[in-house]
Amino acid sequence: MARPREFDIDEALDRAMAVFWEKGYEGTSLQDLLQAMKIARGSLYKAFEDKHSIYLAALDRYDQTEVESGIAFLCDPKAGDGMAKIRTMLEAVKADKERRGCFMCNAALDRASVDAEISAKVSTMLHRLEDAVATALKQSRRGKRWSAKRRAVTAATILNTYMGLRVLSRAGYAEKDLQAIVDNTLSTI
């Protein structure tokens, strides 16, 4: 009979994600992960194959905790007008006082071009988020009259803005400058 796991996998992945988020994939050592995850080397290797598998699991954890909640909010017809939900999503970037940016964005920039598995995960998350924005547009007064193609193109533009805002926030852009981008983007839709 196998021994039960001696650590909470979700807590350990949250800690691993924080290290990858701060140091990037290449900058994170196995020792960094062991220390952050608060587990022994043997426990790590019982749960994961290697650093790469931890990174993939952390990316999945981000998807489950952050991306899914954003998608649920954007798709929820009870959460209000679609454009208001989109504004909330875009303006939430300013609330990131730690200026960490987005783990999905980091993965896209850091690893997706050199790792097919990461590229596929990031692409899937981005497309799901884009579809959720299109759903929110359909739930807006203006967007429900648009064609599906116009909503899709507009959703892609909004997603592009969102990703750019996350990068600009991490780079230290002032809140007022981020707000100006949000306001300008939404005024042109």
Number of C-alpha atoms within 10 A of each C-alpha: 3 4 5 6 10 9 15 10 14 13 12 20 23 19 19 25 26 18 20 24 19 15 13 19 18 10 11 16 15 14 10 15 23 17 15 17 23 16 15 12 13 9 14 21 11 9 13 14 10 11 18 14 12 21 20 17 19 23 23 19 16 19 19 11 12 14 18 16 12 16 19 13 21 29 23 16 16 10 13 15 18 27 21 17 23 25 15 14 17 24 19 13 25 20 10 14 10 9 17 18 22 20 23 24 17 20 23 20 13 16 18 19 11 11 13 11 13 22 17 13 18 23 15 13 20 20 13 15 22 22 20 23 30 29 23 28 29 23 23 19 12 13 20 16 13 13 10 15 10 14 21 19 13 18 22 19 16 22 22 13 16 20 19 16 25 24 19 17 24 17 12 11 15 11 14 10 14 21 16 11 18 22 14 11 15 15 8 6 11
